[in-house]
Amino acid sequence: MTPALRVLLLTAVLTFVGAGSIAQTTITFWHSMGAAEEAVTALAASFNASQNDYRVEPRMIGSYNDAQTRLIAAFGTADEPTLYQAEIAFFPQLVADGAVQDLQSLVDELPADYVDDFYAGLWAYGALEGGRYGLPWNSSTPVMYYNADALRRAGIAPPTTWEAFGTAAAALTSRQAQGAMFVGDSWLFEMMVLSLGGELVLPDGSPNFESDEALEALTLLHDLGRSGDLAFYGANESTTAILTFIRTRTLMTFASIANWPEVRRFSVAFDVAAAPVPMRESGRVPLGGAQLVVMRNASEAERAGAFAFWLHLMEPENLAAWIEESYYIPVRRAALPLLEPFYEADPNRAAALSQLERAVPRPRLPEFNTWRRLLDDALERSLRGGQAPADALADVQRRALEVR
């Protein structure tokens, strides 16, 4: 637990001890922050101690995929939460299904300078179909993790282009390790396509899985895999993939900056570093993370309490404490001065921050929640099963059009 989080929790405890017992509206909060559960608990406790009208009860509900399944099962039942952390590719589906409340009337009460303090792309994500359905909190971008010792010994600089990445992966591969590793998750493949200047979904909402950039990205991965320079793991094998990296069996990979504490904690055998992903001049990176949403069946009092809790999370001191514990990127500029010592202490922590101006939302249409699973399957077929990249992408395109 960071010093800032200790202060937050101690203050909450001392305040709570002196508070009287009155009737409060309970706000149930389902989240997927297993690695930062302690921080979520402390933030909820500090909010509960700061006022007497509401009581937030956080509950870690599992991974994003687990949480999605459990939320669907809880729709319309007494188990449905008040506040839910919706992974950003699932978020548009919830809006399209009418499962979450429009919070525009509450947002309209915020001062203009408060709203302007948010990074534009991060703030805009929650606005959809003419309303405000999502509130930012945990946002991230993917970064490149690499074994700094191995690259230093080989005289290789961290690659800043995909051509250099392929060359470095081949040069680093030996009998003991593969130069690169890739997890077949749609978010990371989307990262490659965007960084090459392409996009998986066109502005009119049409799937674009057969683009030149998508073919270039999958061909690079496919060729590196066939030559033995890249290890592939499926979307559900991320834990195994991380283990190969920290055991120095693979030397470069990609993941969210929020994975940094976990990777750093276990990489005792080498110096791990993080850098922006390889990028063309026109390249971008996809945002990751989630939006906080208020579920459809929440009462007016629960809705107001959930929004009040979000405002508490957005206080610069609380946001800074959250970033230091979770390593997500700050959604408000007001938190940056408080985070200067944190980033200066280890420049690797700022790898995602340096990409923030290039960060763009994932496709915000309900079909994409299905399309990304089709893409995961295609990556599996091509990078593990050997299917030609063009054929794998053509199949995704065909199937995506069928379910559009």
C-alpha positions in Angstrom: 0.0 0.0 0.0 1.4 3.4 -1.0 1.8 6.2 1.6 -1.0 8.2 0.0 -3.3 5.3 0.3 -2.4 4.7 3.9 -3.2 8.3 4.7 -6.5 8.0 2.8 -7.6 4.9 4.7 -6.4 6.2 8.1 -8.4 9.4 7.6 -11.5 7.4 6.7 -11.2 5.2 9.8 -10.7 8.2 12.1 -13.6 10.1 10.6 -15.9 7.0 10.6 -15.2 6.4 14.3 -16.6 9.9 15.1 -19.6 9.7 12.9 -23.1 9.1 14.1 -25.3 6.3 12.9 -28.0 7.4 10.5 -30.0 5.9 7.7 -27.9 5.8 4.5 -28.6 4.9 0.9 -26.4 1.9 0.0 -24.5 2.0 -3.3 -23.4 -1.4 -4.4 -20.3 -1.2 -6.7 -19.2 -4.1 -8.8 -15.6 -3.8 -10.1 -12.8 -5.9 -11.6 -9.8 -4.4 -9.9 -8.4 -7.5 -8.3 -4.8 -6.2 -8.4 -5.9 -2.9 -6.8 -8.8 -4.1 -4.6 -7.2 -2.6 -1.5 -7.1 0.8 -3.2 -10.8 0.5 -4.2 -11.7 -0.4 -0.6 -9.8 2.5 0.8 -11.4 5.0 -1.6 -14.9 3.7 -0.8 -14.1 3.9 2.9 -12.9 7.5 2.6 -16.0 8.5 0.7 -18.3 6.8 3.3 -16.5 8.7 6.0 -16.7 12.0 4.2 -20.5 12.3 4.3 -23.6 10.7 5.9 -26.0 10.3 3.1 -24.6 7.3 1.2 -22.6 4.2 1.8 -20.6 2.6 -1.0 -20.1 -1.2 -0.8 -17.5 -2.3 -3.3 -17.3 -5.9 -4.5 -14.6 -7.4 -6.6 -16.6 -9.5 -9.1 -13.9 -11.1 -11.1 -12.2 -10.3 -14.5 -13.9 -8.1 -17.0 -15.2 -11.2 -18.8 -16.4 -12.8 -15.5 -18.1 -9.5 -14.5 -19.9 -9.2 -17.8 -21.3 -12.7 -17.5 -22.4 -12.1 -13.9 -24.0 -8.7 -14.7 -26.1 -10.2 -17.5 -27.3 -12.8 -15.1 -28.2 -10.1 -12.6 -30.2 -7.9 -14.9 -33.5 -7.0 -13.3 -32.9 -8.9 -10.2 -32.2 -7.9 -6.6 -28.5 -8.7 -7.2 -28.1 -6.0 -9.9 -25.5 -3.5 -8.6 -26.0 0.3 -8.5 -22.7 1.2 -10.0 -20.8 -1.1 -12.4 -17.3 -0.9 -13.9 -18.0 -1.6 -17.6 -15.0 -2.6 -19.8 -15.0 -0.1 -22.6 -15.8 -2.6 -25.4 -18.8 -3.9 -23.4 -20.0 -0.3 -22.5 -21.7 0.4 -25.9 -23.6 -2.8 -25.7 -25.0 -1.8 -22.3 -26.1 1.6 -23.7 -27.7 0.0 -26.8 -29.6 -2.4 -24.6 -30.9 0.4 -22.3 -29.3 -1.3 -19.3 -27.7 1.9 -17.9 -28.9 5.4 -17.0 -28.2 8.6 -18.8 -26.3 10.9 -16.4 -26.3 14.0 -18.6 -28.5 16.0 -16.2 -25.9 15.5 -13.4 -22.9 16.2 -15.7 -24.6 19.4 -16.9 -24.3 20.8 -13.3 -20.5 20.5 -13.4 -18.5 23.7 -13.9 -17.0 24.2 -17.4 -13.5 24.4 -16.1 -14.0 21.1 -14.2 -15.0 19.3 -17.4 -12.2 21.0 -19.4 -9.6 19.6 -16.9 -10.3 16.0 -18.3 -8.3 14.8 -21.3 -10.7 15.3 -24.2 -10.5 11.7 -25.5 -11.0 10.2 -22.1 -14.0 12.5 -21.3 -15.7 12.0 -24.6 -15.7 8.2 -24.3 -18.7 8.2 -22.0 -20.9 10.3 -24.3 -22.9 8.1 -26.6 -26.1 8.3 -28.5 -26.8 11.9 -27.4 -26.4 11.2 -23.7 -23.8 10.7 -21.0 -23.8 7.1 -19.9 -20.2 6.5 -18.8 -17.9 8.2 -16.3 -14.1 7.9 -16.6 -12.0 6.4 -13.9 -9.5 3.7 -14.8 -8.1 4.3 -18.3 -4.9 2.9 -19.9 -3.1 2.4 -23.1 -0.9 -0.6 -24.1 2.9 -0.3 -23.8 5.8 -2.4 -24.9 7.5 -4.3 -22.1 11.1 -5.5 -22.7 13.9 -7.2 -21.0 16.4 -4.3 -20.8 19.3 -6.5 -19.8 18.8 -8.7 -22.9 18.5 -5.7 -25.3 21.5 -4.0 -23.8 23.7 -7.1 -24.1 22.6 -7.5 -27.8 23.3 -3.8 -28.5 19.6 -3.3 -29.5 17.7 -0.1 -28.8 14.0 -0.5 -27.9 12.3 -0.6 -31.3 10.2 2.4 -32.3 8.8 1.0 -35.6 7.3 -2.4 -36.4 10.1 -3.1 -38.9 12.6 -2.6 -36.1 10.5 -4.7 -33.8 10.6 -7.7 -36.2 14.4 -7.3 -36.7 15.0 -7.1 -32.9 12.8 -10.1 -32.3 14.9 -12.2 -34.7 18.2 -10.9 -33.3 17.2 -11.6 -29.7 16.0 -15.2 -30.3 18.3 -17.9 -29.1 18.1 -21.5 -27.8 17.1 -20.1 -24.4 14.5 -17.5 -25.4 12.3 -16.2 -28.1 12.7 -12.5 -29.0 9.0 -11.6 -28.7 5.7 -12.7 -27.4 2.2 -11.8 -28.3 -1.1 -12.4 -26.5 -3.9 -12.9 -29.1 -6.3 -10.3 -27.6 -8.3 -8.0 -29.9 -7.1 -4.9 -28.0 -3.5 -5.6 -28.6 -4.1 -6.4 -32.3 -6.1 -3.2 -32.5 -3.1 -1.5 -31.1 -0.9 -2.8 -33.9 -3.5 -1.7 -36.6 -3.9 1.7 -35.1 -0.2 2.3 -34.7 0.3 1.5 -38.4 -2.3 4.2 -39.2 -5.3 1.9 -39.8 -8.5 1.2 -38.1 -10.6 -1.9 -37.5 -14.0 -0.1 -37.8 -14.7 2.6 -40.4 -16.4 5.9 -39.4 -19.7 4.6 -40.8 -19.6 1.6 -38.4 -18.6 -1.0 -41.0 -16.1 -3.7 -40.1 -12.6 -3.1 -41.7 -10.8 -6.3 -40.8 -9.3 -6.8 -44.3 -7.5 -3.4 -44.4 -3.9 -3.2 -45.6 -2.8 -2.3 -42.0 -4.6 -5.3 -40.5 -3.0 -7.7 -43.0 0.4 -6.1 -42.4 0.0 -6.5 -38.7 -1.1 -10.1 -38.8 1.4 -11.1 -41.4 4.3 -9.7 -39.3 3.1 -11.8 -36.3 2.5 -14.8 -38.4 6.0 -14.7 -40.0 7.7 -14.1 -36.7 5.8 -17.1 -35.3 6.7 -19.4 -38.2 10.4 -18.4 -37.9 10.4 -19.2 -34.1 11.0 -15.6 -33.1 7.6 -15.0 -31.5 5.7 -17.0 -28.9 1.9 -16.8 -29.2 -0.6 -17.2 -26.4 -4.4 -17.1 -26.6 -6.6 -14.4 -25.1 -7.2 -16.6 -22.1 -3.6 -17.4 -21.5 -2.3 -14.1 -20.3 -1.1 -15.4 -17.0 1.0 -18.1 -18.7 2.3 -15.4 -21.1 3.4 -13.1 -18.3 5.2 -16.0 -16.6 7.3 -16.7 -19.8 8.3 -13.1 -19.8 9.3 -12.8 -16.2 11.2 -16.2 -16.5 13.2 -14.6 -19.4 11.8 -17.2 -21.9 10.5 -14.3 -24.0 12.1 -10.8 -24.2 9.6 -8.3 -25.6 5.8 -8.1 -25.3 2.8 -5.8 -25.0 0.3 -5.2 -22.3 -1.5 -2.5 -20.4 0.5 -0.1 -18.3 -1.7 -1.3 -15.4 0.2 -4.6 -15.6 3.5 -2.8 -14.7 3.4 -3.5 -10.9 2.7 -7.2 -11.4 5.5 -7.6 -14.0 7.9 -5.5 -12.0 7.2 -7.4 -8.8 8.2 -10.7 -10.3 11.0 -9.7 -12.7 13.7 -10.2 -10.1 16.1 -11.9 -12.6 16.4 -8.9 -15.0 15.8 -5.2 -15.4 12.4 -4.8 -17.0 11.5 -1.6 -18.8 8.4 -0.1 -20.5 8.3 2.1 -23.6 5.7 3.4 -26.0 4.5 0.9 -28.7 6.2 1.0 -32.1 4.5 3.7 -34.1 4.2 5.3 -37.6 3.9 9.0 -37.8 0.1 8.7 -38.4 -0.2 6.0 -35.7 -2.5 6.0 -32.7 -3.1 3.7 -29.7 -6.4 2.4 -28.4 -7.7 3.4 -24.9 -8.3 0.6 -22.5 -9.9 0.3 -19.1 -13.6 0.9 -18.3 -16.4 3.3 -17.7 -18.4 3.6 -14.5 -22.1 3.3 -15.3 -25.2 3.5 -13.2 -27.5 0.6 -13.8 -31.1 1.1 -15.1 -32.9 0.0 -12.0 -31.0 2.3 -9.6 -33.3 4.7 -7.6 -32.9 8.5 -7.8 -31.1 8.4 -4.4 -28.8 5.6 -5.6 -28.1 7.5 -8.8 -27.2 10.6 -6.9 -25.0 8.6 -4.5 -23.1 6.9 -7.3 -22.4 10.2 -8.9 -21.2 11.7 -5.6 -18.8 8.8 -5.2 -17.4 9.3 -8.7 -16.8 13.0 -7.8 -14.9 11.8 -4.8 -12.8 9.5 -7.0 -12.0 12.5 -9.2 -10.6 14.6 -6.4 -6.9 15.2 -7.4 -5.6 13.8 -4.2 -7.7 10.6 -4.5 -7.0 10.3 -8.2 -3.2 10.5 -7.5 -3.5 7.9 -4.8 -5.3 5.6 -7.2 -2.8 6.1 -10.0 0.1 5.3 -7.6 -1.5 2.1 -6.5 -3.0 0.9 -9.9 -0.7 2.5 -12.5 -3.6 3.6 -14.7 -3.2 7.0 -16.4 -4.7 10.1 -14.8 -7.9 11.2 -16.4 -7.6 14.8 -15.0 -4.7 17.2 -15.5 -5.2 18.5 -12.0 -3.7 15.2 -10.7 -0.4 15.6 -12.6 1.4 17.9 -10.2 0.8 15.5 -7.4 2.1 12.7 -9.5 5.4 14.3 -10.6 7.5 12.5 -7.9 5.8 9.2 -8.8 6.8 9.5 -12.5 10.2 11.0 -11.8 11.1 8.1 -9.5 10.7 5.6 -12.4 10.3 7.0 -15.9 8.9 3.6 -17.0 5.7 4.5 -15.3 5.2 7.3 -17.8 5.4 5.1 -20.9 1.6 5.2 -21.3 1.3 8.8 -20.3 3.6 9.9 -23.2 1.1 8.3 -25.7 -2.0 10.0 -24.2 -2.3 12.6 -27.0 -2.4 9.7 -29.5 -4.9 7.7 -27.6 -8.3 7.1 -29.2 -11.5 5.3 -28.0 -12.2 1.7 -29.1 -15.1 1.4 -31.6 -18.2 2.5 -29.7 -20.9 0.3 -31.3 -22.6 -2.7 -29.7 -21.6 -5.1 -32.4 -17.9 -4.6 -31.6 -18.3 -6.6 -28.4 -19.1 -9.6 -30.7 -16.6 -8.7 -33.4 -13.7 -8.6 -31.0 -14.3 -12.2 -30.0 -14.4 -13.2 -33.7 -11.0 -11.5 -34.0 -9.6 -13.3 -31.0 -10.6 -16.6 -32.7 -9.0 -15.5 -36.0 -5.7 -14.7 -34.2 -5.8 -18.1 -32.7 -6.4 -19.8 -36.0 -3.6 -17.9 -37.8 -0.9 -17.7 -35.1 -1.4 -21.1 -33.5 -3.2 -23.0 -36.3 -1.2 -21.7 -39.2 -4.1 -20.3 -41.3 -2.9 -17.7 -43.8 -3.4 -14.1 -42.4 -5.5 -13.0 -45.4 -7.8 -16.0 -45.0 -8.2 -15.5 -41.3 -9.0 -11.8 -41.7 -11.4 -12.5 -44.6 -13.3 -14.9 -42.3 -13.6 -12.3 -39.6 -14.9 -9.7 -42.0 -17.5 -12.1 -43.4 -18.7 -13.2 -40.0 -18.7 -9.6 -38.7 -21.0 -8.6 -41.6 -23.3 -11.5 -40.8 -23.9 -10.3 -37.2 -23.9 -6.6 -37.9 
